[in-house]
Amino acid sequence: MPKKSNINFEKTFAELEDLVNKIEEGDLSLEESLKCFERGMLLTKNCQQALSEAEQKVKILLEKNNNSSLKNFDSSNND
């Protein structure tokens, strides 16, 4: 199983914003624009992956919390 890299979402997103700004300024050559676009696509993929992983962690935590709350509720009603 490949090792997961820890993505710094904020840093990656900031780099993506910088690339978008550079492209929107229109001062880049076609080749430079394509390189920025390619890098931007990779950064977008990384951000989406980081968000997906965070969402999965939240779901797991919510499920654990709900199950724990239900157990506590059940045991308190048995008294």
C-alpha positions in Angstrom: 0.0 0.0 0.0 1.5 3.3 -1.0 2.4 5.8 1.7 -0.1 8.6 2.0 1.5 12.0 1.8 0.3 14.6 4.3 -1.0 17.5 2.3 -0.9 21.0 3.8 -4.3 22.1 2.5 -3.8 25.8 3.2 -0.4 25.9 1.6 -1.6 24.0 -1.5 -4.7 26.1 -1.8 -2.6 29.3 -1.6 -0.3 28.1 -4.3 -3.3 27.3 -6.5 -4.7 30.8 -5.9 -1.3 32.3 -6.9 -1.4 30.2 -10.1 -4.9 31.3 -11.0 -3.9 35.0 -10.5 -0.9 34.6 -12.7 -2.9 33.0 -15.5 -5.7 35.6 -15.2 -3.2 38.5 -15.5 -2.5 37.3 -19.0 1.2 38.1 -19.0 2.4 34.5 -19.4 3.3 32.9 -22.6 1.2 30.0 -23.9 3.8 27.5 -22.7 4.0 29.1 -19.2 0.2 29.2 -19.0 0.0 25.5 -19.9 2.6 24.7 -17.2 0.7 26.7 -14.6 -2.6 25.0 -15.7 -1.0 21.6 -15.4 0.4 22.4 -11.9 -3.0 23.8 -11.0 -4.8 20.6 -12.0 -2.4 18.6 -9.7 -2.9 21.0 -6.8 -6.7 20.8 -7.3 -6.5 17.1 -7.2 -4.5 17.2 -4.0 -6.9 19.7 -2.4 -9.9 17.5 -3.3 -8.1 14.5 -1.8 -7.3 16.3 1.4 -10.9 17.5 1.7 -12.2 14.0 1.1 -9.9 12.5 3.7 -11.0 15.2 6.2 -14.7 14.5 5.4 -14.1 10.8 6.0 -12.5 11.5 9.4 -15.4 13.7 10.4 -17.9 11.0 9.4 -16.0 8.4 11.5 -15.9 10.7 14.5 -19.6 11.5 14.2 -20.4 7.8 14.0 -18.3 7.0 17.0 -19.9 9.9 18.9 -23.4 8.8 18.0 -22.7 5.1 19.0 -21.1 6.2 22.2 -24.1 8.5 23.0 -26.5 5.7 22.3 -24.7 3.3 24.6 -24.6 5.9 27.4 -28.3 6.6 26.9 -29.1 2.9 27.0 -27.1 2.2 30.1 -28.6 5.2 31.9 -32.1 4.0 31.2 -31.4 0.6 32.8 -31.1 2.0 36.3 
